Amino acid sequence: MKVAIFSTKAYDRQFLDQANHEGRHELVYFEPRLTAQTAPLAEGYDAVCAFVNDVLDEAALRTLAALGVRQITLRCAGFNNVAMDTANELGLTITRVPAYSPHSVAEHTLALYLALNRKIVQAHNRVREGNFSLEGLLGFDTHGKTIGLIGTGQIGTETARVFKGLGCELIGYDTRENPACLEMGLRYVELNTLFQTADIISLHCPLLPATHHIINAEAIAQMKDGVVILNTSRGGLIDAQAVIAGLKAEKIGLLGLDVYEEEEALFFEDRSASIMKDDVFARLTTFSNVLVTGHQAFFTSDALSKIATTTMDNLDAFAAGGPCANAVAK
Ligand code: NAD
């Protein structure tokens, strides 16, 4: 099939070309994000391949369908950026990579947490400047603390395993219980109980209407003083203004973010020479107890390799006319 691949970087090309054995699909790479404005680039293509911040809204989908595109394959697990009602109405097949490496995201969650707690970034900067003072670098033991996981699917489970290894008590909130988590000793609780009990809260549920701003002012008010909040799932799970208020009130002790609600305008590009126009994001990065990475939790060679092979499998399955195991349910 002829496939238009959007939002591509050199690393995408490297892994997708490797996975495209015998050049069975004609892959054409486009750097721009896929939006209603860039969708016309897909003229003459059978399928498009999109990434996490591409905007597959009604207008973009209608343009793609009118151009003859029949499959949209996502190089990510989440599909909150796709207007599924419109996709279904237009008969577009949406496929995704439901599981590539839950370890990559769980391990990045741990990296954010430990760097925050043990002030690794500040310590590194000090030592480079010949400042060996320990003032302000005080952390706390993770052993014996309670971590509350919101969402206990693949990534939540691996994060639970990692924190169990550090000696944490595990509690979780999910719409369904996961036997693997129960086996690890995780105790399912109501959401309010999780907010009130957890020392560390880590988000691993999808962004849905039900989970939008699940961390809001009301939730933060219930949390323990000094709570640690980690979000490596989707930015829209957190009301950033409420979190800023929680940080200013010293209610939130540490905040680790790999995602941000308005990240489309910022992430995945070098913007170091431009003026930061997002005041909320700018404020977040001024706190010494906040660590932000730019949606890189998935970014390991193992994960990119799996994303590329599954993407090729999704294209193969659609081209063969068979059912696509990774199609988003209609
Ligand atoms: P998953 O489908 O295996 O798990 C999601 C869990 O959330 C499921 O157990 C589901 O029951 C639960 N859930 C659904 N609705 C809920 C609700 N209202 N309240 C609480 N829990 C609810 O998905 P996963 O592979 O573990 O991925 C989780 C999320 O991580 C994805 O949706 C995606 O947004 C994010 N993600 C981020 C990165 C990154 O690089 N930062 C990479 C991959 C995935």
Boltz pocket constraint, residues with backbone or C-beta under 6 A from the ligand:
constraints:
  - pocket:
      binder: B
      contacts: [[A, 77], [A, 78], [A, 98], [A, 99], [A, 102], [A, 105], [A, 150], [A, 151], [A, 152], [A, 153], [A, 154], [A, 155], [A, 156], [A, 173], [A, 174], [A, 175], [A, 176], [A, 203], [A, 204], [A, 205], [A, 206], [A, 207], [A, 208], [A, 210], [A, 211], [A, 232], [A, 233], [A, 234], [A, 258], [A, 259], [A, 295], [A, 296], [A, 297], [A, 298], [A, 299]]
      max_distance: 6.0
